[in-house]
Amino acid sequence: MMYQLGWTTLPGLRGLSCAEFRAVATDSPDSLNGVSVEFADDTERDGFLQQLETEFASRRFTNTADAFDMVKAYVLEHTAHRQKFM
């Protein structure tokens, strides 16, 4: 199933942070303006969302574009790595 990822970008004293990652099932993913990924099942999806929360909990960004680009790059790298071992 294909999912569109989303998250909340929060302001802080040390910069912006990303949290509250979520995945919404979609029939028309937007990989150009958003972040989409395919998961085999709910367990894989939930595990990846937890992985995102852990990975980005301590990272800070100077602007929302930088935050978006880093999350998207992380997801694309994860997807490429996962497909390599399928």
Distance bins in CASP14 RR format, pairs under 12 A and 6 or more apart:
PFRMAT RR
TARGET T0000
AUTHOR 0000-0000-0000
RMODE 2
METHOD distances of the structure
MODEL  1
1 23 0 0 0 0 1 0 0 0 0 0 0
1 24 0 0 0 0 0 1 0 0 0 0 0
1 25 1 0 1 0 0 0 0 0 0 0 0
1 26 0 0 0 0 1 0 0 0 0 0 0
1 27 0 0 0 0 1 0 0 0 0 0 0
1 29 0 0 0 0 0 1 0 0 0 0 0
1 36 0 0 0 0 0 1 0 0 0 0 0
1 37 0 0 0 0 0 1 0 0 0 0 0
1 38 1 0 0 1 0 0 0 0 0 0 0
1 39 1 0 0 1 0 0 0 0 0 0 0
1 40 0 0 0 0 1 0 0 0 0 0 0
1 41 0 0 0 0 1 0 0 0 0 0 0
1 42 0 0 0 0 1 0 0 0 0 0 0
1 44 0 0 0 0 1 0 0 0 0 0 0
1 45 0 0 0 0 1 0 0 0 0 0 0
2 23 0 0 0 0 1 0 0 0 0 0 0
2 24 0 0 0 0 0 1 0 0 0 0 0
2 25 1 0 0 1 0 0 0 0 0 0 0
2 26 1 0 1 0 0 0 0 0 0 0 0
2 27 1 0 0 1 0 0 0 0 0 0 0
2 28 0 0 0 0 1 0 0 0 0 0 0
2 29 1 0 1 0 0 0 0 0 0 0 0
2 30 0 0 0 0 0 1 0 0 0 0 0
2 31 0 0 0 0 1 0 0 0 0 0 0
2 35 0 0 0 0 0 1 0 0 0 0 0
2 36 1 0 0 1 0 0 0 0 0 0 0
2 37 1 0 0 1 0 0 0 0 0 0 0
2 38 1 0 1 0 0 0 0 0 0 0 0
2 39 0 0 0 0 1 0 0 0 0 0 0
2 40 0 0 0 0 0 1 0 0 0 0 0
2 45 0 0 0 0 0 1 0 0 0 0 0
2 79 0 0 0 0 0 1 0 0 0 0 0
3 21 0 0 0 0 0 1 0 0 0 0 0
3 22 0 0 0 0 1 0 0 0 0 0 0
3 23 1 1 0 0 0 0 0 0 0 0 0
3 24 1 0 0 1 0 0 0 0 0 0 0
3 25 1 0 1 0 0 0 0 0 0 0 0
3 26 1 0 0 1 0 0 0 0 0 0 0
3 27 0 0 0 0 0 1 0 0 0 0 0
3 28 0 0 0 0 0 1 0 0 0 0 0
3 29 1 0 0 1 0 0 0 0 0 0 0
3 30 0 0 0 0 0 1 0 0 0 0 0
3 31 0 0 0 0 0 1 0 0 0 0 0
3 34 0 0 0 0 0 1 0 0 0 0 0
3 35 0 0 0 0 1 0 0 0 0 0 0
3 36 1 0 0 1 0 0 0 0 0 0 0
3 37 1 0 1 0 0 0 0 0 0 0 0
3 38 1 0 0 1 0 0 0 0 0 0 0
3 39 1 0 0 1 0 0 0 0 0 0 0
3 40 0 0 0 0 0 1 0 0 0 0 0
3 41 0 0 0 0 0 1 0 0 0 0 0
3 42 0 0 0 0 0 1 0 0 0 0 0
3 44 0 0 0 0 0 1 0 0 0 0 0
3 45 1 0 0 1 0 0 0 0 0 0 0
3 46 0 0 0 0 0 1 0 0 0 0 0
3 48 0 0 0 0 1 0 0 0 0 0 0
3 49 0 0 0 0 1 0 0 0 0 0 0
3 75 0 0 0 0 0 1 0 0 0 0 0
3 79 0 0 0 0 0 1 0 0 0 0 0
4 21 0 0 0 0 0 1 0 0 0 0 0
4 22 0 0 0 0 1 0 0 0 0 0 0
4 23 1 0 0 1 0 0 0 0 0 0 0
4 24 1 0 1 0 0 0 0 0 0 0 0
4 25 0 0 0 0 1 0 0 0 0 0 0
4 26 1 0 1 0 0 0 0 0 0 0 0
4 27 0 0 0 0 0 1 0 0 0 0 0
4 28 0 0 0 0 1 0 0 0 0 0 0
4 29 1 0 1 0 0 0 0 0 0 0 0
4 30 1 0 0 1 0 0 0 0 0 0 0
4 31 0 0 0 0 1 0 0 0 0 0 0
4 32 0 0 0 0 0 1 0 0 0 0 0
4 33 0 0 0 0 0 1 0 0 0 0 0
4 34 1 0 0 1 0 0 0 0 0 0 0
4 35 1 0 0 1 0 0 0 0 0 0 0
4 36 1 0 1 0 0 0 0 0 0 0 0
4 37 0 0 0 0 1 0 0 0 0 0 0
4 38 0 0 0 0 0 1 0 0 0 0 0
4 39 0 0 0 0 0 1 0 0 0 0 0
4 45 0 0 0 0 0 1 0 0 0 0 0
4 75 0 0 0 0 0 1 0 0 0 0 0
5 18 0 0 0 0 0 1 0 0 0 0 0
5 20 0 0 0 0 0 1 0 0 0 0 0
5 21 1 0 0 1 0 0 0 0 0 0 0
5 22 1 0 0 1 0 0 0 0 0 0 0
5 23 1 0 1 0 0 0 0 0 0 0 0
5 24 0 0 0 0 1 0 0 0 0 0 0
5 25 0 0 0 0 0 1 0 0 0 0 0
5 26 0 0 0 0 1 0 0 0 0 0 0
5 29 0 0 0 0 1 0 0 0 0 0 0
5 30 0 0 0 0 0 1 0 0 0 0 0
5 31 0 0 0 0 0 1 0 0 0 0 0
5 34 1 0 0 1 0 0 0 0 0 0 0
5 35 1 0 1 0 0 0 0 0 0 0 0
5 36 1 0 0 1 0 0 0 0 0 0 0
5 37 1 0 0 1 0 0 0 0 0 0 0
5 38 0 0 0 0 0 1 0 0 0 0 0
5 39 0 0 0 0 0 1 0 0 0 0 0
5 45 0 0 0 0 1 0 0 0 0 0 0
5 48 0 0 0 0 1 0 0 0 0 0 0
5 49 0 0 0 0 1 0 0 0 0 0 0
5 51 0 0 0 0 0 1 0 0 0 0 0
5 52 1 0 0 1 0 0 0 0 0 0 0
5 56 0 0 0 0 0 1 0 0 0 0 0
5 68 0 0 0 0 0 1 0 0 0 0 0
5 71 1 0 0 1 0 0 0 0 0 0 0
5 72 0 0 0 0 1 0 0 0 0 0 0
5 74 0 0 0 0 0 1 0 0 0 0 0
5 75 1 0 0 1 0 0 0 0 0 0 0
5 76 0 0 0 0 0 1 0 0 0 0 0
5 78 0 0 0 0 0 1 0 0 0 0 0
5 79 0 0 0 0 0 1 0 0 0 0 0
6 18 0 0 0 0 1 0 0 0 0 0 0
6 19 0 0 0 0 0 1 0 0 0 0 0
6 20 0 0 0 0 1 0 0 0 0 0 0
6 21 1 0 0 1 0 0 0 0 0 0 0
6 22 1 0 1 0 0 0 0 0 0 0 0
6 23 1 0 0 1 0 0 0 0 0 0 0
6 24 1 0 0 1 0 0 0 0 0 0 0
6 26 0 0 0 0 0 1 0 0 0 0 0
6 30 0 0 0 0 0 1 0 0 0 0 0
6 33 0 0 0 0 0 1 0 0 0 0 0
6 34 0 0 0 0 1 0 0 0 0 0 0
6 35 1 0 0 1 0 0 0 0 0 0 0
6 36 0 0 0 0 1 0 0 0 0 0 0
6 37 0 0 0 0 0 1 0 0 0 0 0
6 49 0 0 0 0 1 0 0 0 0 0 0
6 52 0 0 0 0 1 0 0 0 0 0 0
6 56 0 0 0 0 0 1 0 0 0 0 0
6 67 0 0 0 0 0 1 0 0 0 0 0
6 68 0 0 0 0 1 0 0 0 0 0 0
6 71 0 0 0 0 1 0 0 0 0 0 0
6 72 0 0 0 0 0 1 0 0 0 0 0
6 75 0 0 0 0 0 1 0 0 0 0 0
7 16 0 0 0 0 0 1 0 0 0 0 0
7 17 0 0 0 0 1 0 0 0 0 0 0
7 18 1 0 1 0 0 0 0 0 0 0 0
7 19 1 0 0 1 0 0 0 0 0 0 0
7 20 1 0 1 0 0 0 0 0 0 0 0
7 21 1 0 1 0 0 0 0 0 0 0 0
7 22 1 0 0 1 0 0 0 0 0 0 0
7 23 0 0 0 0 1 0 0 0 0 0 0
7 24 0 0 0 0 0 1 0 0 0 0 0
7 34 0 0 0 0 0 1 0 0 0 0 0
7 35 0 0 0 0 1 0 0 0 0 0 0
7 49 0 0 0 0 1 0 0 0 0 0 0
7 52 1 0 0 1 0 0 0 0 0 0 0
7 53 0 0 0 0 1 0 0 0 0 0 0
7 55 0 0 0 0 0 1 0 0 0 0 0
7 56 1 0 0 1 0 0 0 0 0 0 0
7 57 0 0 0 0 0 1 0 0 0 0 0
7 59 0 0 0 0 0 1 0 0 0 0 0
7 61 0 0 0 0 0 1 0 0 0 0 0
7 64 0 0 0 0 0 1 0 0 0 0 0
7 67 0 0 0 0 1 0 0 0 0 0 0
7 68 0 0 0 0 1 0 0 0 0 0 0
7 70 0 0 0 0 0 1 0 0 0 0 0
7 71 1 0 0 1 0 0 0 0 0 0 0
7 72 0 0 0 0 0 1 0 0 0 0 0
7 74 0 0 0 0 0 1 0 0 0 0 0
7 75 0 0 0 0 0 1 0 0 0 0 0
8 16 0 0 0 0 0 1 0 0 0 0 0
8 17 0 0 0 0 1 0 0 0 0 0 0
8 18 1 0 0 1 0 0 0 0 0 0 0
8 19 1 0 1 0 0 0 0 0 0 0 0
8 20 1 0 1 0 0 0 0 0 0 0 0
8 21 0 0 0 0 1 0 0 0 0 0 0
8 22 0 0 0 0 1 0 0 0 0 0 0
8 52 0 0 0 0 0 1 0 0 0 0 0
8 53 0 0 0 0 0 1 0 0 0 0 0
8 56 0 0 0 0 0 1 0 0 0 0 0
8 64 0 0 0 0 0 1 0 0 0 0 0
8 67 0 0 0 0 0 1 0 0 0 0 0
8 71 0 0 0 0 0 1 0 0 0 0 0
9 15 0 0 0 0 0 1 0 0 0 0 0
9 16 1 0 1 0 0 0 0 0 0 0 0
9 17 1 0 0 1 0 0 0 0 0 0 0
9 18 1 0 1 0 0 0 0 0 0 0 0
9 19 0 0 0 0 1 0 0 0 0 0 0
9 20 0 0 0 0 1 0 0 0 0 0 0
9 21 0 0 0 0 0 1 0 0 0 0 0
9 56 0 0 0 0 0 1 0 0 0 0 0
9 59 0 0 0 0 0 1 0 0 0 0 0
9 60 0 0 0 0 0 1 0 0 0 0 0
9 61 1 0 0 1 0 0 0 0 0 0 0
9 62 0 0 0 0 0 1 0 0 0 0 0
9 63 0 0 0 0 1 0 0 0 0 0 0
9 64 1 0 1 0 0 0 0 0 0 0 0
9 65 0 0 0 0 0 1 0 0 0 0 0
9 66 0 0 0 0 0 1 0 0 0 0 0
9 67 1 0 1 0 0 0 0 0 0 0 0
9 68 0 0 0 0 1 0 0 0 0 0 0
9 70 0 0 0 0 0 1 0 0 0 0 0
9 71 0 0 0 0 1 0 0 0 0 0 0
10 16 1 0 0 1 0 0 0 0 0 0 0
10 17 1 0 1 0 0 0 0 0 0 0 0
10 18 1 0 0 1 0 0 0 0 0 0 0
10 19 1 0 1 0 0 0 0 0 0 0 0
10 20 0 0 0 0 1 0 0 0 0 0 0
10 56 0 0 0 0 0 1 0 0 0 0 0
10 57 0 0 0 0 0 1 0 0 0 0 0
10 59 0 0 0 0 0 1 0 0 0 0 0
10 60 0 0 0 0 0 1 0 0 0 0 0
10 61 0 0 0 0 0 1 0 0 0 0 0
10 64 0 0 0 0 0 1 0 0 0 0 0
10 67 0 0 0 0 1 0 0 0 0 0 0
11 17 0 0 0 0 1 0 0 0 0 0 0
11 18 0 0 0 0 0 1 0 0 0 0 0
11 19 0 0 0 0 0 1 0 0 0 0 0
11 60 0 0 0 0 0 1 0 0 0 0 0
11 61 0 0 0 0 0 1 0 0 0 0 0
11 62 0 0 0 0 0 1 0 0 0 0 0
11 63 0 0 0 0 0 1 0 0 0 0 0
11 64 0 0 0 0 0 1 0 0 0 0 0
11 67 0 0 0 0 0 1 0 0 0 0 0
12 18 0 0 0 0 0 1 0 0 0 0 0
12 19 0 0 0 0 0 1 0 0 0 0 0
12 60 1 0 0 1 0 0 0 0 0 0 0
12 61 0 0 0 0 0 1 0 0 0 0 0
12 62 0 0 0 0 0 1 0 0 0 0 0
13 60 0 0 0 0 1 0 0 0 0 0 0
14 58 0 0 0 0 1 0 0 0 0 0 0
14 59 0 0 0 0 0 1 0 0 0 0 0
14 60 1 0 1 0 0 0 0 0 0 0 0
14 61 0 0 0 0 1 0 0 0 0 0 0
14 62 0 0 0 0 0 1 0 0 0 0 0
15 58 0 0 0 0 0 1 0 0 0 0 0
15 59 0 0 0 0 1 0 0 0 0 0 0
15 60 1 0 1 0 0 0 0 0 0 0 0
15 61 1 0 0 1 0 0 0 0 0 0 0
15 62 1 0 0 1 0 0 0 0 0 0 0
15 63 0 0 0 0 1 0 0 0 0 0 0
15 64 0 0 0 0 0 1 0 0 0 0 0
15 66 0 0 0 0 0 1 0 0 0 0 0
15 67 0 0 0 0 1 0 0 0 0 0 0
16 56 0 0 0 0 0 1 0 0 0 0 0
16 59 0 0 0 0 1 0 0 0 0 0 0
16 60 1 0 0 1 0 0 0 0 0 0 0
16 61 1 0 1 0 0 0 0 0 0 0 0
16 62 1 0 0 1 0 0 0 0 0 0 0
16 63 1 0 0 1 0 0 0 0 0 0 0
16 64 1 0 0 1 0 0 0 0 0 0 0
16 65 0 0 0 0 0 1 0 0 0 0 0
16 66 0 0 0 0 1 0 0 0 0 0 0
16 67 1 0 1 0 0 0 0 0 0 0 0
16 68 0 0 0 0 0 1 0 0 0 0 0
16 70 0 0 0 0 0 1 0 0 0 0 0
16 71 0 0 0 0 0 1 0 0 0 0 0
17 53 0 0 0 0 0 1 0 0 0 0 0
17 55 0 0 0 0 0 1 0 0 0 0 0
17 56 1 0 0 1 0 0 0 0 0 0 0
17 57 1 0 0 1 0 0 0 0 0 0 0
17 58 0 0 0 0 1 0 0 0 0 0 0
17 59 1 0 0 1 0 0 0 0 0 0 0
17 60 1 0 1 0 0 0 0 0 0 0 0
17 61 1 0 0 1 0 0 0 0 0 0 0
17 62 0 0 0 0 0 1 0 0 0 0 0
17 64 0 0 0 0 0 1 0 0 0 0 0
17 66 0 0 0 0 0 1 0 0 0 0 0
17 67 0 0 0 0 1 0 0 0 0 0 0
17 70 0 0 0 0 0 1 0 0 0 0 0
17 71 0 0 0 0 0 1 0 0 0 0 0
18 35 0 0 0 0 0 1 0 0 0 0 0
18 49 0 0 0 0 0 1 0 0 0 0 0
18 52 1 0 0 1 0 0 0 0 0 0 0
18 53 0 0 0 0 1 0 0 0 0 0 0
18 54 0 0 0 0 0 1 0 0 0 0 0
18 55 0 0 0 0 1 0 0 0 0 0 0
18 56 1 0 1 0 0 0 0 0 0 0 0
18 57 0 0 0 0 1 0 0 0 0 0 0
18 58 0 0 0 0 0 1 0 0 0 0 0
18 59 1 0 0 1 0 0 0 0 0 0 0
18 60 0 0 0 0 1 0 0 0 0 0 0
18 61 1 0 0 1 0 0 0 0 0 0 0
18 64 0 0 0 0 1 0 0 0 0 0 0
18 66 0 0 0 0 0 1 0 0 0 0 0
18 67 1 0 1 0 0 0 0 0 0 0 0
18 68 0 0 0 0 1 0 0 0 0 0 0
18 69 0 0 0 0 0 1 0 0 0 0 0
18 70 0 0 0 0 1 0 0 0 0 0 0
18 71 1 0 0 1 0 0 0 0 0 0 0
18 72 0 0 0 0 0 1 0 0 0 0 0
18 74 0 0 0 0 1 0 0 0 0 0 0
18 75 0 0 0 0 0 1 0 0 0 0 0
19 49 0 0 0 0 0 1 0 0 0 0 0
19 52 0 0 0 0 1 0 0 0 0 0 0
19 53 1 0 0 1 0 0 0 0 0 0 0
19 54 0 0 0 0 0 1 0 0 0 0 0
19 55 0 0 0 0 0 1 0 0 0 0 0
19 56 1 0 0 1 0 0 0 0 0 0 0
19 57 1 0 0 1 0 0 0 0 0 0 0
19 58 0 0 0 0 0 1 0 0 0 0 0
19 59 0 0 0 0 0 1 0 0 0 0 0
19 60 0 0 0 0 0 1 0 0 0 0 0
19 67 0 0 0 0 0 1 0 0 0 0 0
19 71 0 0 0 0 0 1 0 0 0 0 0
20 49 0 0 0 0 1 0 0 0 0 0 0
20 52 0 0 0 0 0 1 0 0 0 0 0
20 53 0 0 0 0 1 0 0 0 0 0 0
20 56 0 0 0 0 0 1 0 0 0 0 0
20 57 0 0 0 0 0 1 0 0 0 0 0
21 35 0 0 0 0 1 0 0 0 0 0 0
21 37 0 0 0 0 0 1 0 0 0 0 0
21 45 0 0 0 0 0 1 0 0 0 0 0
21 46 0 0 0 0 0 1 0 0 0 0 0
21 47 0 0 0 0 0 1 0 0 0 0 0
21 48 0 0 0 0 1 0 0 0 0 0 0
21 49 1 0 1 0 0 0 0 0 0 0 0
21 50 0 0 0 0 1 0 0 0 0 0 0
21 51 0 0 0 0 1 0 0 0 0 0 0
21 52 1 0 1 0 0 0 0 0 0 0 0
21 53 1 0 1 0 0 0 0 0 0 0 0
21 54 0 0 0 0 0 1 0 0 0 0 0
21 55 0 0 0 0 1 0 0 0 0 0 0
21 56 1 0 0 1 0 0 0 0 0 0 0
21 57 0 0 0 0 0 1 0 0 0 0 0
21 71 0 0 0 0 1 0 0 0 0 0 0
21 74 0 0 0 0 0 1 0 0 0 0 0
21 75 0 0 0 0 0 1 0 0 0 0 0
22 35 0 0 0 0 0 1 0 0 0 0 0
22 45 0 0 0 0 0 1 0 0 0 0 0
22 46 0 0 0 0 0 1 0 0 0 0 0
22 48 0 0 0 0 0 1 0 0 0 0 0
22 49 1 0 0 1 0 0 0 0 0 0 0
22 50 0 0 0 0 0 1 0 0 0 0 0
22 52 0 0 0 0 1 0 0 0 0 0 0
22 53 0 0 0 0 0 1 0 0 0 0 0
23 29 0 0 0 0 0 1 0 0 0 0 0
23 35 0 0 0 0 1 0 0 0 0 0 0
23 36 0 0 0 0 1 0 0 0 0 0 0
23 37 1 0 0 1 0 0 0 0 0 0 0
23 38 0 0 0 0 0 1 0 0 0 0 0
23 39 1 0 0 1 0 0 0 0 0 0 0
23 42 0 0 0 0 1 0 0 0 0 0 0
23 44 0 0 0 0 0 1 0 0 0 0 0
23 45 1 0 1 0 0 0 0 0 0 0 0
23 46 0 0 0 0 1 0 0 0 0 0 0
23 47 0 0 0 0 0 1 0 0 0 0 0
23 48 1 0 0 1 0 0 0 0 0 0 0
23 49 1 0 0 1 0 0 0 0 0 0 0
23 50 0 0 0 0 0 1 0 0 0 0 0
23 51 0 0 0 0 0 1 0 0 0 0 0
23 52 0 0 0 0 1 0 0 0 0 0 0
23 75 0 0 0 0 0 1 0 0 0 0 0
24 30 0 0 0 0 0 1 0 0 0 0 0
24 34 0 0 0 0 0 1 0 0 0 0 0
24 35 0 0 0 0 0 1 0 0 0 0 0
24 36 0 0 0 0 1 0 0 0 0 0 0
24 37 0 0 0 0 0 1 0 0 0 0 0
24 39 0 0 0 0 0 1 0 0 0 0 0
24 45 0 0 0 0 0 1 0 0 0 0 0
24 49 0 0 0 0 0 1 0 0 0 0 0
25 36 0 0 0 0 0 1 0 0 0 0 0
25 37 0 0 0 0 0 1 0 0 0 0 0
25 38 0 0 0 0 0 1 0 0 0 0 0
25 39 0 0 0 0 1 0 0 0 0 0 0
25 42 0 0 0 0 0 1 0 0 0 0 0
25 45 0 0 0 0 1 0 0 0 0 0 0
26 34 0 0 0 0 0 1 0 0 0 0 0
26 35 0 0 0 0 0 1 0 0 0 0 0
26 36 1 0 0 1 0 0 0 0 0 0 0
26 37 0 0 0 0 0 1 0 0 0 0 0
26 38 0 0 0 0 0 1 0 0 0 0 0
26 39 0 0 0 0 0 1 0 0 0 0 0
27 36 0 0 0 0 0 1 0 0 0 0 0
28 34 0 0 0 0 0 1 0 0 0 0 0
28 36 0 0 0 0 1 0 0 0 0 0 0
29 35 0 0 0 0 1 0 0 0 0 0 0
29 36 1 1 0 0 0 0 0 0 0 0 0
29 37 0 0 0 0 1 0 0 0 0 0 0
29 38 0 0 0 0 1 0 0 0 0 0 0
29 75 0 0 0 0 0 1 0 0 0 0 0
29 79 0 0 0 0 0 1 0 0 0 0 0
30 36 1 0 0 1 0 0 0 0 0 0 0
30 37 0 0 0 0 0 1 0 0 0 0 0
30 72 0 0 0 0 0 1 0 0 0 0 0
31 37 0 0 0 0 1 0 0 0 0 0 0
31 38 0 0 0 0 0 1 0 0 0 0 0
31 72 0 0 0 0 1 0 0 0 0 0 0
31 75 0 0 0 0 1 0 0 0 0 0 0
31 76 0 0 0 0 1 0 0 0 0 0 0
31 79 0 0 0 0 0 1 0 0 0 0 0
32 72 0 0 0 0 0 1 0 0 0 0 0
33 68 0 0 0 0 1 0 0 0 0 0 0
33 72 0 0 0 0 0 1 0 0 0 0 0
34 68 1 0 0 1 0 0 0 0 0 0 0
34 69 0 0 0 0 0 1 0 0 0 0 0
34 71 0 0 0 0 1 0 0 0 0 0 0
34 72 1 0 0 1 0 0 0 0 0 0 0
34 75 0 0 0 0 1 0 0 0 0 0 0
34 76 0 0 0 0 0 1 0 0 0 0 0
35 48 0 0 0 0 0 1 0 0 0 0 0
35 52 0 0 0 0 0 1 0 0 0 0 0
35 67 0 0 0 0 0 1 0 0 0 0 0
35 68 1 0 0 1 0 0 0 0 0 0 0
35 69 0 0 0 0 0 1 0 0 0 0 0
35 70 0 0 0 0 0 1 0 0 0 0 0
35 71 1 0 0 1 0 0 0 0 0 0 0
35 72 1 0 1 0 0 0 0 0 0 0 0
35 73 0 0 0 0 1 0 0 0 0 0 0
35 74 0 0 0 0 1 0 0 0 0 0 0
35 75 1 0 1 0 0 0 0 0 0 0 0
35 76 0 0 0 0 1 0 0 0 0 0 0
35 77 0 0 0 0 0 1 0 0 0 0 0
35 78 0 0 0 0 0 1 0 0 0 0 0
35 79 0 0 0 0 1 0 0 0 0 0 0
36 72 0 0 0 0 1 0 0 0 0 0 0
36 75 0 0 0 0 1 0 0 0 0 0 0
36 76 0 0 0 0 0 1 0 0 0 0 0
36 79 0 0 0 0 1 0 0 0 0 0 0
37 44 0 0 0 0 1 0 0 0 0 0 0
37 45 0 0 0 0 1 0 0 0 0 0 0
37 47 0 0 0 0 0 1 0 0 0 0 0
37 48 1 0 0 1 0 0 0 0 0 0 0
37 49 0 0 0 0 0 1 0 0 0 0 0
37 51 0 0 0 0 0 1 0 0 0 0 0
37 52 0 0 0 0 0 1 0 0 0 0 0
37 71 0 0 0 0 0 1 0 0 0 0 0
37 72 0 0 0 0 0 1 0 0 0 0 0
37 74 0 0 0 0 0 1 0 0 0 0 0
37 75 1 0 1 0 0 0 0 0 0 0 0
37 76 0 0 0 0 1 0 0 0 0 0 0
37 77 0 0 0 0 0 1 0 0 0 0 0
37 78 1 0 0 1 0 0 0 0 0 0 0
37 79 1 0 1 0 0 0 0 0 0 0 0
37 80 0 0 0 0 0 1 0 0 0 0 0
37 82 0 0 0 0 1 0 0 0 0 0 0
37 83 0 0 0 0 0 1 0 0 0 0 0
38 44 0 0 0 0 1 0 0 0 0 0 0
38 45 0 0 0 0 1 0 0 0 0 0 0
38 48 0 0 0 0 0 1 0 0 0 0 0
38 75 0 0 0 0 0 1 0 0 0 0 0
38 78 0 0 0 0 0 1 0 0 0 0 0
38 79 1 0 0 1 0 0 0 0 0 0 0
38 82 0 0 0 0 1 0 0 0 0 0 0
38 83 0 0 0 0 1 0 0 0 0 0 0
38 86 0 0 0 0 0 1 0 0 0 0 0
39 45 1 0 1 0 0 0 0 0 0 0 0
39 46 0 0 0 0 1 0 0 0 0 0 0
39 47 0 0 0 0 1 0 0 0 0 0 0
39 48 1 0 0 1 0 0 0 0 0 0 0
39 49 0 0 0 0 1 0 0 0 0 0 0
39 51 0 0 0 0 0 1 0 0 0 0 0
39 75 0 0 0 0 0 1 0 0 0 0 0
39 78 0 0 0 0 0 1 0 0 0 0 0
39 79 0 0 0 0 0 1 0 0 0 0 0
39 82 0 0 0 0 1 0 0 0 0 0 0
40 46 0 0 0 0 0 1 0 0 0 0 0
40 47 0 0 0 0 0 1 0 0 0 0 0
40 48 0 0 0 0 0 1 0 0 0 0 0
40 82 0 0 0 0 1 0 0 0 0 0 0
40 83 0 0 0 0 0 1 0 0 0 0 0
40 86 0 0 0 0 1 0 0 0 0 0 0
41 47 0 0 0 0 0 1 0 0 0 0 0
41 48 0 0 0 0 0 1 0 0 0 0 0
42 48 0 0 0 0 0 1 0 0 0 0 0
42 49 0 0 0 0 0 1 0 0 0 0 0
43 49 0 0 0 0 0 1 0 0 0 0 0
43 50 0 0 0 0 0 1 0 0 0 0 0
44 50 0 0 0 0 0 1 0 0 0 0 0
44 51 0 0 0 0 0 1 0 0 0 0 0
44 78 0 0 0 0 0 1 0 0 0 0 0
44 79 0 0 0 0 0 1 0 0 0 0 0
44 82 0 0 0 0 1 0 0 0 0 0 0
45 51 0 0 0 0 0 1 0 0 0 0 0
45 52 0 0 0 0 0 1 0 0 0 0 0
46 52 0 0 0 0 0 1 0 0 0 0 0
46 53 0 0 0 0 0 1 0 0 0 0 0
47 53 0 0 0 0 1 0 0 0 0 0 0
47 54 0 0 0 0 1 0 0 0 0 0 0
47 55 0 0 0 0 0 1 0 0 0 0 0
47 78 0 0 0 0 0 1 0 0 0 0 0
48 54 0 0 0 0 0 1 0 0 0 0 0
48 55 0 0 0 0 0 1 0 0 0 0 0
48 74 0 0 0 0 0 1 0 0 0 0 0
48 75 0 0 0 0 1 0 0 0 0 0 0
48 78 1 0 0 1 0 0 0 0 0 0 0
48 79 0 0 0 0 1 0 0 0 0 0 0
48 81 0 0 0 0 0 1 0 0 0 0 0
48 82 0 0 0 0 1 0 0 0 0 0 0
49 55 0 0 0 0 0 1 0 0 0 0 0
49 56 0 0 0 0 0 1 0 0 0 0 0
49 71 0 0 0 0 0 1 0 0 0 0 0
49 75 0 0 0 0 0 1 0 0 0 0 0
49 78 0 0 0 0 0 1 0 0 0 0 0
50 56 0 0 0 0 0 1 0 0 0 0 0
50 57 0 0 0 0 0 1 0 0 0 0 0
51 57 0 0 0 0 0 1 0 0 0 0 0
51 71 0 0 0 0 0 1 0 0 0 0 0
51 74 0 0 0 0 1 0 0 0 0 0 0
51 75 0 0 0 0 0 1 0 0 0 0 0
51 77 0 0 0 0 0 1 0 0 0 0 0
51 78 1 0 0 1 0 0 0 0 0 0 0
51 81 0 0 0 0 0 1 0 0 0 0 0
51 82 0 0 0 0 0 1 0 0 0 0 0
52 59 0 0 0 0 0 1 0 0 0 0 0
52 70 0 0 0 0 0 1 0 0 0 0 0
52 71 1 0 0 1 0 0 0 0 0 0 0
52 72 0 0 0 0 0 1 0 0 0 0 0
52 74 1 0 0 1 0 0 0 0 0 0 0
52 75 1 0 0 1 0 0 0 0 0 0 0
52 78 0 0 0 0 1 0 0 0 0 0 0
53 59 0 0 0 0 0 1 0 0 0 0 0
53 71 0 0 0 0 0 1 0 0 0 0 0
54 74 0 0 0 0 0 1 0 0 0 0 0
55 70 0 0 0 0 1 0 0 0 0 0 0
55 71 0 0 0 0 1 0 0 0 0 0 0
55 73 0 0 0 0 0 1 0 0 0 0 0
55 74 1 0 0 1 0 0 0 0 0 0 0
55 75 0 0 0 0 0 1 0 0 0 0 0
55 77 0 0 0 0 0 1 0 0 0 0 0
55 78 0 0 0 0 1 0 0 0 0 0 0
56 67 0 0 0 0 1 0 0 0 0 0 0
56 68 0 0 0 0 0 1 0 0 0 0 0
56 70 1 0 0 1 0 0 0 0 0 0 0
56 71 1 0 0 1 0 0 0 0 0 0 0
56 73 0 0 0 0 0 1 0 0 0 0 0
56 74 1 0 0 1 0 0 0 0 0 0 0
56 75 0 0 0 0 0 1 0 0 0 0 0
59 66 0 0 0 0 0 1 0 0 0 0 0
59 67 0 0 0 0 1 0 0 0 0 0 0
59 70 1 0 0 1 0 0 0 0 0 0 0
59 71 0 0 0 0 1 0 0 0 0 0 0
59 74 0 0 0 0 1 0 0 0 0 0 0
60 66 0 0 0 0 1 0 0 0 0 0 0
60 67 0 0 0 0 1 0 0 0 0 0 0
60 70 0 0 0 0 0 1 0 0 0 0 0
61 67 1 0 1 0 0 0 0 0 0 0 0
61 68 0 0 0 0 1 0 0 0 0 0 0
61 69 0 0 0 0 1 0 0 0 0 0 0
61 70 1 0 0 1 0 0 0 0 0 0 0
61 71 0 0 0 0 1 0 0 0 0 0 0
62 69 0 0 0 0 0 1 0 0 0 0 0
62 70 0 0 0 0 0 1 0 0 0 0 0
63 69 0 0 0 0 1 0 0 0 0 0 0
63 70 0 0 0 0 0 1 0 0 0 0 0
64 70 0 0 0 0 0 1 0 0 0 0 0
64 71 0 0 0 0 0 1 0 0 0 0 0
65 71 0 0 0 0 0 1 0 0 0 0 0
65 72 0 0 0 0 0 1 0 0 0 0 0
66 72 0 0 0 0 0 1 0 0 0 0 0
66 73 0 0 0 0 0 1 0 0 0 0 0
67 73 0 0 0 0 0 1 0 0 0 0 0
67 74 0 0 0 0 0 1 0 0 0 0 0
68 74 0 0 0 0 0 1 0 0 0 0 0
68 75 0 0 0 0 0 1 0 0 0 0 0
69 75 0 0 0 0 0 1 0 0 0 0 0
69 76 0 0 0 0 0 1 0 0 0 0 0
70 76 0 0 0 0 0 1 0 0 0 0 0
70 77 0 0 0 0 0 1 0 0 0 0 0
71 77 0 0 0 0 0 1 0 0 0 0 0
71 78 0 0 0 0 0 1 0 0 0 0 0
72 78 0 0 0 0 0 1 0 0 0 0 0
72 79 0 0 0 0 0 1 0 0 0 0 0
73 79 0 0 0 0 0 1 0 0 0 0 0
73 80 0 0 0 0 0 1 0 0 0 0 0
74 80 0 0 0 0 0 1 0 0 0 0 0
74 81 0 0 0 0 0 1 0 0 0 0 0
75 81 0 0 0 0 0 1 0 0 0 0 0
75 82 0 0 0 0 0 1 0 0 0 0 0
76 82 0 0 0 0 0 1 0 0 0 0 0
76 83 0 0 0 0 0 1 0 0 0 0 0
77 83 0 0 0 0 0 1 0 0 0 0 0
77 84 0 0 0 0 0 1 0 0 0 0 0
78 84 0 0 0 0 0 1 0 0 0 0 0
78 85 0 0 0 0 0 1 0 0 0 0 0
79 85 0 0 0 0 0 1 0 0 0 0 0
79 86 0 0 0 0 0 1 0 0 0 0 0
80 86 0 0 0 0 0 1 0 0 0 0 0
END
